[in-house]
Amino acid sequence: PALAAARFDRQLDTAWRRLSYSALTAGTHEARAAGPAAGGDPDEHPLDDERTPGPPVDASGEADSALQVASPMVDLPSGTAFGIVVHDLLEHADTSAPDLEAELIGRAHDVLAGRPASGLDPEALGRALVPAMQTPLGPVAGASSLRDIPPGDRLAELAFELPLAGGDHPTGTEATMRAVAGLLRDRLPPDDPLAAYPDLLADLPQHRLRGYLTGSLDSVLRLSADGRPRYLVADYKTNWLGESWPGSGEPLTAWHYRPDALRAAMLEAHYPLQALLYLVALHRYLIWRQPGYDPDVHLGGALYLFVRGMCGPSTPTVDGAPCGVFGWQPPPGLVPALSGLLAGGAA
C-alpha cells in the first residue's frame, strides 16, 4: 500500500491538568513576592510562608502585657531556605526522645549538614524549636502538644494525587473556585472564623478543576478521643508577622501571633483553601485506610502552626486559643461535600 501520513483525529481535553494549592493561588503569590524577604514554604511556590510586613503598628495599650512574650525565634532569619529547614526538622524529629533539646539540636545538625551555606547555627535552631514542640495545640487537639504525640501517631509528608472530575476518566462535570465558594457560603456558620473566606475565594482565577490535585501534607496527627482515633492535618508555617523584618531590632512577640492576627494571615495567603484541599486528601485517605470510617468521628480538622509565635507550655492564650496556633474544625459534612464536588458530583 502507498505510504500516507497518519491522521491525528483524537480530541484533546485541553482543560485536563495537574493542579495544586500553589497553582490555584499563583496570582496571589506573585503579588506578595515583592517583599524583601519572601519565602519559607517548601512548596512549588515557596513564597507562601512569608509576607511583607505592613506599616508599623503602635501596640501600646492594645496588647495585654501577658502577650508581650518574646518569640523564641526572634533572632533567626526568614526566607525560603529557612522555612525548608524548619519543615524538614519538625517533620522528622523524634518527639519521644527523653532529651527533646538534644534531639532537635541533633536533627538540626543533620539537616544543615547538607546546607553548609545556610549560615544557621544548629544549636540555636534546635533550642529555638523546643518551645514550639511543647506549646499546647488548643481545643481542636484537646490541648495536646507536638511533644505529647509519639512518632507512631504522626505521618509526615503524606503526598497525594487526587482525581478531579474523574481524573483519567473525565466525567464532563468539573467544579470552579466559584462553586467551591458557594459550597462554603452554604455550609459555614456566621460565627465560623473563616466565614469571610468564600468572598475571597470567588476572586481567584477560575480554573476548571479537572484532572488531578497534587500536594503533600506536612503531617497527619492521630489523637485518641473516647478510645476512637481522630486525625488532624498539621501544617508548619514560619511566617514573620512582626511589623519589621528580622534584624530590624523591633521585637517579635506572642502578640503578633494572637488569634485575630493569625486569622488575617490565613485569609491573606489563602491558607483556608489549602486546609480544605488537604482535609479532602485526608478524608479520601481515611476512607481507604480507617476501618469503619466516619468523618464526623475520625476527621478532626486542621492545625496551622505558626512556629515563631509558639512560646512553650506557658504560651499566652486569647479566648481559649494559644498564640501561634490556628485550629479549625470544619462544620460536619463540609469536607465530604467538597470531596464530592471536586470529584465531579453534587456537593
C-alpha positions in Angstrom: 0.0 0.0 0.0 1.0 3.6 -0.6 2.6 5.4 2.3 0.4 8.1 3.9 0.8 10.4 6.8 -1.0 9.2 9.9 -4.0 11.3 10.8 -4.3 12.6 14.3 -8.0 12.8 15.0 -8.3 12.3 18.7 -9.9 15.1 20.7 -7.6 16.6 23.2 -9.0 17.6 26.6 -7.3 20.9 27.0 -8.9 21.6 30.4 -7.3 18.5 31.9 -4.3 19.3 34.1 -2.5 18.7 37.4 -3.3 21.4 39.9 -2.2 22.2 43.4 -3.0 24.8 46.1 0.0 26.8 44.9 -1.1 26.7 41.2 -4.7 27.7 42.2 -3.4 30.7 44.2 -0.4 31.6 42.0 -1.6 35.2 41.3 -1.6 36.0 45.0 1.9 34.5 45.5 3.2 36.7 42.7 1.7 39.8 44.2 3.2 39.0 47.6 6.6 38.1 46.2 7.6 41.8 46.2 8.6 41.6 49.9 12.3 41.8 50.6 12.4 38.5 52.5 9.8 36.4 51.0 9.8 32.6 51.2 9.7 29.8 53.6 7.3 27.0 52.5 8.8 24.1 50.6 6.0 24.0 48.1 6.4 24.6 44.3 5.8 28.3 45.2 7.9 28.8 48.3 6.7 32.3 48.8 3.7 31.1 50.8 5.2 31.3 54.2 6.4 34.9 54.4 4.7 38.2 53.7 5.7 41.8 53.5 5.2 43.5 56.9 2.5 46.1 57.0 3.0 49.7 58.2 4.2 49.9 61.8 1.5 49.5 64.4 1.5 51.2 67.8 0.8 48.3 70.1 1.0 50.4 73.3 -2.2 50.0 75.2 -3.6 47.4 72.8 -1.8 44.2 73.9 -2.1 42.7 77.3 1.3 42.5 79.0 0.9 38.7 79.1 1.1 38.7 75.3 4.5 40.5 75.3 6.4 37.2 75.5 9.3 37.3 73.1 9.3 34.8 70.2 11.9 32.0 70.8 12.8 32.5 67.1 13.2 36.3 67.1 16.9 36.0 66.3 16.5 33.5 63.5 16.3 34.5 59.8 13.4 34.3 57.4 13.2 33.2 53.8 12.6 30.1 51.7 15.7 28.2 52.8 15.0 28.7 56.4 11.4 27.5 56.0 12.5 24.3 54.3 15.0 23.6 57.1 12.3 24.1 59.8 9.8 21.9 57.9 12.4 19.1 57.5 13.4 19.2 61.1 9.9 19.3 62.6 8.6 16.6 60.3 11.3 14.1 61.4 12.1 14.9 65.0 11.5 12.1 67.5 9.0 13.6 69.9 9.5 10.6 72.3 13.2 11.3 72.8 14.0 11.7 76.6 16.0 14.8 75.9 14.0 16.9 73.4 16.5 19.7 73.1 19.3 17.3 72.3 17.1 15.5 69.8 16.3 18.8 68.0 19.9 20.0 68.0 21.0 16.7 66.6 18.4 16.8 63.9 19.4 20.4 63.1 23.0 19.3 62.7 21.8 16.5 60.3 19.5 18.8 58.3 22.1 21.6 58.0 25.0 19.2 57.1 23.6 19.2 53.5 23.3 23.0 53.5 26.7 24.4 54.5 25.9 27.8 53.0 22.8 28.4 55.2 24.7 30.2 57.9 22.3 28.8 60.5 23.6 27.7 63.9 22.2 24.2 64.5 22.4 24.6 68.3 20.5 27.9 68.2 17.9 26.5 65.8 17.4 23.3 67.8 16.9 25.2 71.1 14.5 27.7 69.5 12.2 24.9 68.3 11.9 23.3 71.7 9.1 25.7 72.8 7.1 25.0 69.6 7.1 21.3 70.3 5.9 22.0 73.9 3.1 24.5 73.1 -0.5 23.3 73.7 -2.2 23.0 70.3 -5.6 24.3 71.6 -9.1 22.9 71.7 -9.0 21.2 68.2 -6.2 19.0 69.5 -7.5 18.6 73.0 -4.7 20.8 74.4 -2.0 18.2 73.4 1.3 19.4 72.2 3.5 18.0 69.5 5.7 16.7 72.3 2.7 14.6 73.5 2.2 12.9 70.2 4.5 9.9 69.7 6.1 9.2 66.3 3.8 6.3 65.7 0.9 8.7 65.7 2.4 11.1 63.2 2.6 10.6 59.5 5.0 13.1 57.8 4.9 14.3 54.2 1.7 12.4 53.1 1.8 13.0 49.3 -1.4 12.7 47.3 -2.7 12.7 43.7 -6.4 13.1 43.8 -8.7 12.7 40.7 -10.7 15.8 39.9 -13.9 15.4 37.8 -13.0 11.8 37.1 -9.2 12.1 36.8 -8.1 9.8 34.0 -11.7 9.2 33.0 -13.3 12.7 32.9 -16.9 12.9 33.9 -17.6 16.1 31.9 -18.6 17.9 35.0 -16.0 19.9 36.9 -16.0 22.5 39.7 -14.6 26.0 39.7 -13.5 28.2 42.6 -16.9 30.0 42.5 -18.6 26.6 43.0 -16.3 25.9 46.0 -17.1 29.4 47.3 -20.8 28.7 47.0 -20.5 25.5 48.9 -18.6 27.3 51.7 -21.2 30.0 51.9 -23.9 27.4 52.3 -22.0 25.4 54.9 -20.0 27.8 57.1 -22.0 29.3 60.0 -21.7 33.1 60.5 -19.6 32.7 63.6 -17.0 30.4 61.9 -13.6 32.1 62.0 -13.3 31.5 58.2 -16.9 32.7 57.4 -15.5 35.6 55.3 -13.3 33.4 53.2 -15.8 32.5 50.4 -15.8 36.1 49.2 -12.0 36.0 48.8 -12.1 32.6 47.2 -14.5 33.7 44.5 -12.0 36.3 43.3 -9.3 33.7 42.5 -8.7 32.7 38.9 -11.5 30.4 37.8 -9.6 27.2 36.9 -11.6 24.3 35.7 -10.9 21.7 38.4 -10.4 18.8 36.0 -7.5 16.3 36.1 -5.6 15.7 39.3 -5.0 17.6 42.5 -1.5 17.1 43.8 0.2 18.1 47.1 1.8 17.0 50.3 0.6 17.3 53.9 3.3 18.4 56.3 1.9 16.0 59.0 -1.1 14.0 59.9 -1.6 13.7 63.7 -3.6 10.9 65.3 -5.2 11.6 68.6 -7.5 9.5 70.7 -11.0 10.7 71.7 -13.1 8.3 73.8 -10.9 5.4 72.6 -11.5 6.3 69.0 -8.8 7.8 66.7 -9.2 11.4 65.4 -6.9 12.6 62.6 -5.8 16.2 62.1 -3.9 17.9 59.3 -0.9 19.9 60.7 0.9 22.5 58.6 4.0 24.3 59.8 4.4 28.0 59.0 7.4 30.1 59.5 5.7 33.4 58.7 7.2 36.5 60.2 4.2 38.6 61.3 6.0 41.4 63.0 5.8 45.0 61.8 9.5 44.9 60.7 11.8 42.4 59.1 14.3 40.2 61.1 17.4 42.2 62.2 15.5 45.5 62.4 15.7 45.5 66.2 11.9 45.5 66.6 10.5 42.9 69.0 8.6 39.9 67.8 6.2 38.6 70.5 3.3 36.3 71.0 1.1 39.3 70.5 2.0 39.3 66.8 0.5 35.7 66.7 -2.7 36.3 68.6 -5.8 34.7 67.1 -7.0 37.7 65.1 -3.5 38.2 63.6 -3.4 34.5 62.6 -6.9 34.7 61.1 -5.8 37.7 59.0 -2.6 35.9 57.9 -4.7 32.8 57.0 -7.1 34.8 54.8 -4.4 36.9 53.1 -2.4 33.8 52.0 -5.5 31.7 51.1 -4.4 29.1 53.6 -8.1 28.2 54.2 -8.2 26.8 50.6 -5.0 24.8 51.4 -6.6 23.5 54.6 -9.7 22.4 52.8 -7.9 20.6 50.0 -5.6 18.9 52.5 -8.7 17.8 54.5 -10.2 16.4 51.4 -7.0 14.4 50.8 -7.0 13.1 54.4 -10.8 12.3 54.1 -10.2 10.2 50.9 -7.1 8.5 52.5 -9.1 7.6 55.6 -11.9 6.1 53.5 -9.3 3.7 52.3 -7.3 3.1 55.5 -9.5 3.6 58.6 -11.9 0.7 59.4 -15.5 1.9 59.9 -14.5 5.4 58.9 -17.0 8.1 59.9 -15.9 11.7 59.0 -17.9 13.1 61.9 -15.9 10.9 64.3 -12.5 10.5 62.8 -11.8 13.7 60.8 -10.5 16.1 63.4 -9.8 19.3 61.5 -6.7 21.4 60.7 -3.9 22.9 62.7 -1.8 25.8 61.2 1.3 26.0 63.5 2.9 29.4 63.2 6.1 28.3 65.0 7.5 31.8 65.6 4.6 32.5 67.9 4.7 29.2 69.8 6.4 30.1 73.1 6.2 26.8 75.1 3.9 25.4 77.8 3.1 28.9 79.1 2.2 30.4 75.7 -0.4 33.1 76.2 -3.9 32.2 75.3 -6.7 34.5 73.9 -10.3 33.3 74.1 -9.0 29.8 74.8 -6.7 29.7 71.8 -2.9 29.6 72.3 -0.9 32.2 70.3 0.8 30.8 67.3 -1.8 28.1 66.8 -4.7 28.4 64.3 -7.0 25.5 64.8 -10.1 24.9 62.7 -12.8 22.3 62.9 -14.9 22.4 59.7 -18.7 22.0 60.1 -20.0 18.5 59.9 -20.4 17.3 56.3 -18.4 20.1 54.7 -15.3 18.1 53.8 -17.2 15.1 52.3 -19.4 17.6 50.4 -16.3 19.3 49.0 -14.8 16.0 48.1 -17.9 15.1 46.1 -17.9 18.4 44.4 -14.2 18.1 43.3 -14.9 14.5 42.1 -17.4 15.9 39.7 -20.6 15.0 41.6 -23.1 17.0 43.6 -21.9 18.7 46.8 
